[in-house]
């Protein structure tokens, strides 16, 4: 049984400033491109049975720079739809909604973006996990995607509700490894950089 590898895309202008970046399709910064390239040695020697990436540019470019130009896009790996909070920082949101928490409160719909609840993001994560099950029998599976989505996916892989993704801080341009111990999913590595 292979490991489930998670790579968060490299830095963007909005990830650097803490702005919620869901569907806005931003490029990587120069530092983000360096982060993506630095993933290459962490993946060397692994037998990758499947590589999936979010359809958004920042994830696809990260996969390409990490030496994985043939990654298959999966729409379920796109980032959380932040609705009215797209492009807004948590501090800015909390000025008008003190105590707001993405993981428990979700987001209101925006003019063009409907927004998603933690449960809806969890449903997408569950679909991805279901799709990769067979490939994990053949080797490692790598998912190149986004911070909040991968945190929810980690929670679901560990048998936790989507809101418990809040427990797993995930840095840009890092690799994580979910493995098995005595047949149970576990975190084997987190926020790894070379």
C-alpha positions in Angstrom: 0.0 0.0 0.0 1.4 3.4 -1.0 1.5 6.7 0.8 -0.8 9.6 0.1 1.4 12.6 -0.6 0.0 16.1 -0.3 1.8 19.1 -1.8 0.5 22.6 -1.2 1.2 25.0 -4.1 4.0 27.6 -3.8 3.5 31.1 -2.6 1.3 33.6 -4.4 0.8 37.3 -3.6 -2.4 36.6 -1.8 -1.1 33.6 0.2 1.8 35.8 1.3 -0.6 38.5 2.5 -3.1 36.1 4.1 -5.9 36.8 1.7 -8.4 34.0 1.2 -7.7 32.7 -2.3 -10.3 30.3 -3.6 -11.2 30.6 -7.2 -9.1 33.6 -8.1 -6.5 32.1 -10.4 -3.2 33.8 -9.3 0.3 32.9 -10.5 3.1 31.9 -8.2 5.5 34.5 -7.0 9.3 34.1 -7.7 9.6 32.6 -4.1 6.6 30.4 -4.9 8.3 29.0 -8.0 11.5 28.3 -5.9 9.3 26.5 -3.4 7.7 24.4 -6.1 11.1 23.5 -7.6 12.4 22.5 -4.2 9.8 19.7 -4.0 11.6 17.8 -6.7 14.2 16.1 -4.5 11.5 15.2 -1.9 9.7 13.2 -4.7 12.8 11.6 -6.2 12.8 7.8 -6.0 9.1 7.5 -5.2 6.9 5.3 -7.3 4.0 7.5 -8.1 1.0 5.5 -9.3 -1.1 8.7 -9.7 -0.6 12.4 -9.6 -3.6 14.7 -9.4 -3.6 18.5 -9.3 -6.2 21.2 -8.9 -7.1 22.9 -12.1 -6.0 26.3 -10.8 -2.8 27.8 -12.2 -0.9 27.9 -8.9 -1.3 24.2 -8.4 -0.6 23.2 -12.0 2.5 25.3 -12.1 3.7 23.8 -8.8 3.3 20.3 -10.2 5.2 21.3 -13.4 8.1 22.9 -11.5 8.3 19.9 -9.2 8.9 17.7 -12.3 5.4 16.4 -12.8 4.2 17.9 -16.1 1.7 15.1 -16.8 -0.3 15.5 -13.6 -4.1 15.0 -14.2 -6.3 17.8 -13.2 -9.2 17.0 -10.8 -11.9 19.7 -10.3 -12.6 18.4 -6.8 -9.0 19.5 -5.7 -9.8 23.2 -6.3 -9.6 25.4 -3.2 -12.5 26.2 -0.8 -15.0 28.6 -2.5 -14.8 31.6 -0.1 -17.8 33.3 -1.5 -18.1 36.9 -0.2 -14.7 36.5 1.6 -12.7 35.9 -1.6 -9.6 38.1 -1.4 -10.3 39.2 2.2 -8.1 38.4 5.2 -9.3 36.9 8.4 -8.5 40.1 10.3 -10.6 42.1 7.9 -13.5 39.7 8.3 -13.3 39.8 12.0 -13.7 43.6 12.1 -17.3 43.1 11.1 -17.8 39.6 12.4 -15.8 39.3 15.7 -14.9 35.7 16.4 -15.6 34.5 12.9 -14.0 31.1 12.1 -13.9 29.6 8.7 -14.0 26.1 10.1 -17.3 26.5 12.1 -19.0 29.5 10.5 -18.3 28.9 6.8 -18.7 31.8 4.4 -21.6 33.9 3.0 -22.3 33.8 -0.7 -20.7 36.5 -2.8 -22.0 38.3 -5.9 -20.4 35.7 -8.3 -19.2 33.0 -5.9 -21.7 30.9 -4.0 -19.3 30.0 -1.2 -18.9 26.6 0.5 -19.5 25.1 3.9 -16.9 22.9 5.6 -19.3 19.9 4.8 -19.3 20.7 1.1 -15.5 20.9 1.0 -15.5 17.6 2.9 -17.7 16.0 0.3 -15.3 17.0 -2.4 -12.4 15.6 -0.3 -14.2 12.4 0.1 -14.7 12.0 -3.6 -11.0 12.5 -4.2 -10.1 9.9 -1.5 -12.5 7.5 -3.1 -10.9 8.0 -6.5 -7.3 7.4 -5.3 -8.0 4.2 -3.4 -7.2 1.8 -6.2 -4.0 3.7 -7.2 -2.7 3.5 -3.6 -2.7 -0.3 -4.1 -0.1 0.3 -6.8 2.1 2.9 -5.2 2.2 6.4 -3.9 -0.4 9.0 -4.9 0.4 12.7 -5.0 -2.2 15.5 -4.7 -1.0 19.0 -5.6 -3.6 21.5 -4.3 -4.4 24.2 -1.8 -4.0 24.8 1.9 -7.6 24.6 3.2 -8.7 21.8 0.8 -5.7 19.6 1.8 -6.4 20.3 5.5 -10.0 19.1 5.1 -8.8 16.1 3.0 -6.3 15.2 5.8 -9.1 15.3 8.4 -11.3 13.1 6.2 -8.5 10.6 5.6 -8.0 10.4 9.4 -11.7 9.8 9.9 -12.3 13.3 11.4 -15.1 15.7 10.4 -14.1 18.4 7.9 -14.0 21.2 10.5 -11.0 19.4 12.1 -8.9 20.4 9.2 -8.3 23.5 11.5 -5.8 21.3 13.4 -3.4 21.0 10.5 -1.5 24.2 9.6 -0.1 23.8 6.1 2.6 26.0 4.7 3.0 26.9 1.0 5.4 24.8 -1.0 5.6 21.9 1.4 5.1 18.2 1.2 3.1 16.0 3.6 2.8 12.2 3.8 -0.2 10.3 5.1 0.6 6.6 5.6 -0.8 3.6 7.5 0.1 2.2 10.8 -1.5 -1.1 11.8 -4.0 -0.5 9.0 -5.0 2.9 10.2 -4.3 6.2 8.4 -1.7 8.4 10.2 0.3 11.5 9.5 3.8 10.3 8.8 5.3 13.7 7.8 4.0 17.3 7.8 5.2 20.6 6.2 8.4 19.0 4.9 10.9 21.1 3.0 14.3 20.0 1.7 
